[in-house]
Amino acid sequence: MTKLYQKLIKSCTSEGEIKKGLKKVYSTIPPVADKHLLMSILNMIDLTSLNTTDNKSQILHFTGRVNSFSGRYSNIPNIAAICVYPNFVPVVKEKLTAKNIKIAAVAGAFPSSQTFRSVKVIECKLSVEAGADEIDIVIPVGAFLGNDFAAVADEIREIKTAIGFKQLKVIVESGLLGGYEQIFKASMIAMDAGADFIKTSTGKTPVSATPEAAFVMCKAISDFYSETGIRVGFKAAGGIVNPADAIAYYFIVRHCLGEEWLNNSLFRIGSSKLANNILSEISGCIVEHF
């Protein structure tokens, strides 16, 4: 592991600091959500379709709903990205006409990260060649829990090299790591290896995103930025359905990283249902546009 990693790993946030920090965060959240805040959060969403049952027809319809959004809601900013499995990237690429929407692919043997490294690298590279702007991968959790941190870092570096200048989001699968120190360590490994974003979870495990994990990861980003001057983004994902939950993550990011991170270049929320729920809250009635 690098000297930078060895230095930064010593600064893990304590459980007491997490509880104190979250208490402060919650005290700053307004009791009634502001519509402008909800619009900002909508513009930070990676709208996902990651189902075993997905097919071309469904993804075409899914993309079409994103395309038609601005025509129907001209005063509300659109989502940040469409996130799909690699085989559907060409489908989204062909259909997408909405401006400033990124195409993200979950790749590298998502969600388990259990296959040959060469297969992971090729899948990520093929996703980019098919039109993906961003790649979401999962760390090899088994290797991490087996303390083979060098293998984890080497794999991330190899995938980052393979995708070139495209954005790499690295999922640490926080719900499987067993504690805050492990979440912090995985975050540091990912950033030191070249992650453009660190992400909580796949949404495919019993425990996904939590405010505690988000707080630890954002503090890790803050420490990494203080030491290197490199801004790494944060993505919360997994079980985020309600606007209130999304607002909590927004304020965690603001508390730990400042206003500079409150844009979709540095903060994302991955969800399949959140966008409609935010639209419903903005509109004051049930909306099922996406």
C-alpha positions as CSV (number, residue, x, y, z in Angstrom):
1,M,0.0,0.0,0.0
2,T,1.2,3.6,-0.7
3,K,2.7,5.9,1.9
4,L,-0.3,8.2,1.4
5,Y,-2.7,5.4,2.4
6,Q,-0.6,4.5,5.4
7,K,-0.7,8.1,6.5
8,L,-4.5,8.7,6.0
9,I,-5.7,5.4,7.4
10,K,-4.7,6.6,10.9
11,S,-7.3,9.3,10.9
12,C,-10.5,7.2,11.1
13,T,-13.5,8.9,12.7
14,S,-14.5,7.5,16.0
15,E,-18.0,6.2,16.8
16,G,-18.5,9.1,19.3
17,E,-17.5,11.6,16.6
18,I,-20.0,10.0,14.2
19,K,-22.9,10.2,16.7
20,K,-22.0,13.8,17.6
21,G,-21.6,14.8,14.0
22,L,-24.9,13.2,12.9
23,K,-26.7,14.9,15.8
24,K,-25.5,18.2,14.5
25,V,-26.5,17.4,11.0
26,Y,-30.0,16.5,11.9
27,S,-30.4,19.7,13.9
28,T,-29.8,21.7,10.7
29,I,-32.3,19.9,8.6
30,P,-35.4,22.1,8.1
31,P,-38.7,20.5,9.3
32,V,-40.4,21.2,5.9
33,A,-38.5,20.5,2.7
34,D,-37.9,23.5,0.5
35,K,-38.9,22.9,-3.2
36,H,-35.6,24.3,-4.4
37,L,-33.7,21.8,-2.2
38,L,-35.8,19.0,-3.6
39,M,-35.2,20.1,-7.2
40,S,-31.4,20.2,-6.5
41,I,-31.6,16.6,-5.1
42,L,-33.5,15.5,-8.1
43,N,-30.7,16.8,-10.3
44,M,-28.3,14.6,-8.3
45,I,-30.1,11.3,-8.9
46,D,-28.6,8.4,-10.8
47,L,-31.9,6.9,-12.0
48,T,-31.4,3.1,-12.0
49,S,-32.9,0.1,-13.7
50,L,-31.0,-2.9,-12.4
51,N,-33.4,-5.7,-12.5
52,T,-32.9,-9.3,-13.6
53,T,-36.1,-8.9,-15.7
54,D,-34.9,-5.8,-17.6
55,N,-35.2,-6.1,-21.4
56,K,-34.7,-3.8,-24.4
57,S,-38.3,-2.7,-24.6
58,Q,-38.3,-1.7,-20.9
59,I,-35.0,0.2,-21.1
60,L,-36.2,2.1,-24.2
61,H,-39.4,3.1,-22.3
62,F,-37.3,4.0,-19.3
63,T,-35.0,6.2,-21.3
64,G,-38.0,7.8,-23.1
65,R,-39.4,8.9,-19.8
66,V,-36.1,10.8,-19.1
67,N,-36.3,12.3,-22.6
68,S,-39.8,13.6,-22.0
69,F,-39.2,15.0,-18.6
70,S,-38.1,18.6,-19.5
71,G,-41.1,19.0,-21.9
72,R,-43.5,18.2,-19.0
73,Y,-41.5,19.9,-16.2
74,S,-39.7,22.8,-17.8
75,N,-39.0,24.5,-14.5
76,I,-37.4,21.5,-12.8
77,P,-33.9,20.2,-13.6
78,N,-33.7,16.6,-14.9
79,I,-31.9,13.7,-13.2
80,A,-28.1,13.4,-13.4
81,A,-27.6,10.0,-15.0
82,I,-29.3,6.8,-16.2
83,C,-27.7,3.7,-14.7
84,V,-28.1,0.3,-16.3
85,Y,-26.4,-3.0,-16.8
86,P,-23.6,-2.9,-19.5
87,N,-25.6,-4.7,-22.2
88,F,-28.2,-1.9,-22.1
89,V,-25.7,0.9,-22.6
90,P,-26.1,0.9,-26.4
91,V,-29.9,0.9,-26.0
92,V,-29.7,4.0,-23.8
93,K,-27.1,5.6,-26.0
94,E,-29.3,5.3,-29.1
95,K,-32.5,6.5,-27.4
96,L,-31.3,9.3,-25.1
97,T,-32.0,12.8,-26.4
98,A,-32.2,14.7,-23.1
99,K,-29.3,17.1,-22.6
100,N,-26.7,16.8,-19.9
101,I,-27.7,13.3,-18.8
102,K,-24.8,10.9,-18.2
103,I,-25.0,7.2,-19.0
104,A,-23.7,5.0,-16.2
105,A,-23.1,1.3,-16.3
106,V,-22.7,-1.1,-13.4
107,A,-19.8,-3.3,-14.4
108,G,-17.0,-5.4,-13.2
109,A,-19.2,-8.4,-12.2
110,F,-21.7,-6.2,-10.4
111,P,-23.0,-6.8,-7.8
112,S,-20.8,-9.6,-6.4
113,S,-17.5,-8.7,-8.0
114,Q,-16.8,-12.4,-8.1
115,T,-15.1,-13.4,-11.4
116,F,-11.7,-13.2,-13.0
117,R,-10.2,-9.8,-12.9
118,S,-9.6,-9.9,-16.6
119,V,-13.4,-10.3,-17.2
120,K,-14.1,-7.3,-14.9
121,V,-11.7,-5.2,-16.8
122,I,-13.0,-6.2,-20.2
123,E,-16.6,-5.6,-19.1
124,C,-15.8,-2.1,-17.9
125,K,-13.8,-1.3,-21.1
126,L,-16.6,-2.7,-23.3
127,S,-19.2,-0.6,-21.4
128,V,-17.2,2.6,-22.2
129,E,-16.8,1.6,-25.8
130,A,-20.6,1.1,-26.0
131,G,-21.2,4.7,-24.8
132,A,-21.0,4.7,-21.0
133,D,-19.8,8.0,-19.4
134,E,-19.4,6.5,-15.9
135,I,-18.7,3.1,-14.5
136,D,-19.9,1.8,-11.2
137,I,-17.9,-1.2,-9.8
138,V,-17.8,-3.1,-6.5
139,I,-14.6,-3.7,-4.6
140,P,-13.8,-7.4,-4.3
141,V,-15.3,-7.6,-0.8
142,G,-14.0,-11.1,-0.2
143,A,-10.4,-10.0,-0.8
144,F,-10.9,-6.9,1.4
145,L,-12.3,-9.0,4.3
146,G,-9.4,-11.4,3.8
147,N,-7.0,-8.4,4.3
148,D,-5.7,-8.6,0.7
149,F,-5.8,-4.8,0.4
150,A,-3.2,-4.7,-2.3
151,A,-5.3,-6.9,-4.6
152,V,-8.3,-4.6,-4.0
153,A,-6.2,-1.5,-4.9
154,D,-4.6,-3.1,-7.9
155,E,-7.9,-4.1,-9.4
156,I,-9.3,-0.6,-9.0
157,R,-6.2,0.9,-10.7
158,E,-6.4,-1.6,-13.6
159,I,-10.0,-0.8,-14.2
160,K,-9.4,2.9,-14.0
161,T,-6.6,2.6,-16.5
162,A,-8.9,0.6,-18.8
163,I,-11.7,3.2,-18.9
164,G,-9.4,6.2,-19.4
165,F,-10.9,9.5,-18.6
166,K,-14.4,8.2,-17.9
167,Q,-15.6,8.5,-14.3
168,L,-15.1,5.5,-12.0
169,K,-17.5,5.1,-9.0
170,V,-16.2,2.5,-6.5
171,I,-18.8,0.8,-4.3
172,V,-17.4,-0.3,-0.9
173,E,-20.5,-2.3,0.0
174,S,-20.5,-0.7,3.4
175,G,-23.2,-3.0,4.9
176,L,-20.9,-6.0,4.5
177,L,-17.7,-4.6,5.9
178,G,-18.4,-5.0,9.6
179,G,-17.6,-1.7,11.1
180,Y,-16.7,2.0,10.6
181,E,-13.0,1.5,10.6
182,Q,-13.4,-1.0,7.7
183,I,-15.6,1.4,5.8
184,F,-13.0,4.1,6.3
185,K,-10.2,1.8,5.2
186,A,-12.1,0.7,2.1
187,S,-12.9,4.3,1.2
188,M,-9.2,5.3,1.5
189,I,-8.0,2.3,-0.6
190,A,-10.5,3.2,-3.4
191,M,-9.5,6.9,-3.5
192,D,-5.8,6.2,-3.3
193,A,-6.3,3.8,-6.2
194,G,-8.0,6.4,-8.4
195,A,-11.7,6.4,-7.7
196,D,-13.5,9.5,-8.9
197,F,-16.4,8.7,-6.6
198,I,-16.9,6.4,-3.6
199,K,-20.3,4.8,-3.2
200,T,-22.0,3.1,-0.3
201,S,-23.6,0.0,-1.7
202,T,-25.1,-1.9,-4.6
203,G,-28.6,-2.0,-3.0
204,K,-28.4,-5.8,-3.4
205,T,-27.5,-6.6,0.2
206,P,-29.6,-6.7,3.4
207,V,-27.9,-3.5,4.7
208,S,-27.3,-0.8,2.2
209,A,-26.7,3.0,2.7
210,T,-26.9,4.3,6.2
211,P,-26.2,7.8,7.5
212,E,-23.4,6.5,9.7
213,A,-21.6,4.9,6.7
214,A,-22.2,8.1,4.7
215,F,-20.7,10.2,7.5
216,V,-17.6,8.0,7.7
217,M,-17.1,8.0,3.9
218,C,-17.5,11.8,3.6
219,K,-15.0,12.3,6.4
220,A,-12.6,10.1,4.5
221,I,-13.2,12.2,1.4
222,S,-12.5,15.3,3.5
223,D,-9.2,13.9,4.8
224,F,-8.2,12.8,1.4
225,Y,-8.9,16.2,-0.1
226,S,-7.0,18.0,2.7
227,E,-3.9,15.9,2.0
228,T,-4.0,15.7,-1.8
229,G,-6.2,18.6,-3.1
230,I,-8.1,16.0,-5.1
231,R,-11.9,16.2,-4.9
232,V,-13.5,12.8,-4.8
233,G,-17.3,12.5,-5.2
234,F,-19.7,10.7,-2.9
235,K,-22.7,8.6,-3.9
236,A,-25.3,7.2,-1.6
237,A,-27.2,4.2,-2.9
238,G,-29.3,1.3,-1.7
239,G,-32.7,1.7,-0.1
240,I,-33.0,5.4,-0.6
241,V,-36.7,5.9,-1.5
242,N,-38.1,8.7,0.6
243,P,-37.2,12.4,0.1
244,A,-36.5,12.8,3.8
245,D,-33.7,10.2,3.6
246,A,-32.2,11.9,0.5
247,I,-32.3,15.2,2.4
248,A,-30.4,13.7,5.3
249,Y,-27.6,12.5,2.9
250,Y,-27.5,16.0,1.4
251,F,-27.0,17.6,4.8
252,I,-24.4,15.0,5.7
253,V,-22.4,15.9,2.6
254,R,-22.8,19.6,3.4
255,H,-21.6,19.2,7.0
256,C,-18.6,17.1,6.1
257,L,-17.5,18.5,2.8
258,G,-19.2,21.9,2.4
259,E,-21.3,23.6,-0.3
260,E,-18.7,22.9,-2.9
261,W,-19.7,19.3,-3.0
262,L,-23.5,20.0,-3.4
263,N,-23.7,19.5,-7.2
264,N,-24.0,16.4,-9.4
265,S,-20.3,16.5,-10.3
266,L,-19.4,15.5,-6.7
267,F,-22.6,14.2,-5.1
268,R,-25.0,11.6,-6.4
269,I,-27.9,9.4,-5.0
270,G,-28.6,6.1,-6.7
271,S,-32.3,5.1,-6.7
272,S,-35.0,3.7,-8.9
273,K,-38.0,5.2,-6.9
274,L,-36.7,8.4,-5.3
275,A,-37.2,10.6,-8.4
276,N,-40.9,10.0,-8.5
277,N,-41.3,10.5,-4.8
278,I,-39.4,13.8,-5.0
279,L,-41.6,14.9,-7.9
280,S,-44.7,14.0,-5.9
281,E,-43.5,16.1,-3.0
282,I,-42.7,19.1,-5.2
283,S,-46.1,18.7,-7.1
284,G,-48.2,18.0,-4.0
285,C,-49.8,15.0,-5.6
286,I,-48.7,11.5,-6.6
287,V,-46.5,11.5,-9.7
288,E,-45.2,8.5,-11.5
289,H,-43.3,10.0,-14.4
290,F,-40.2,7.8,-14.4
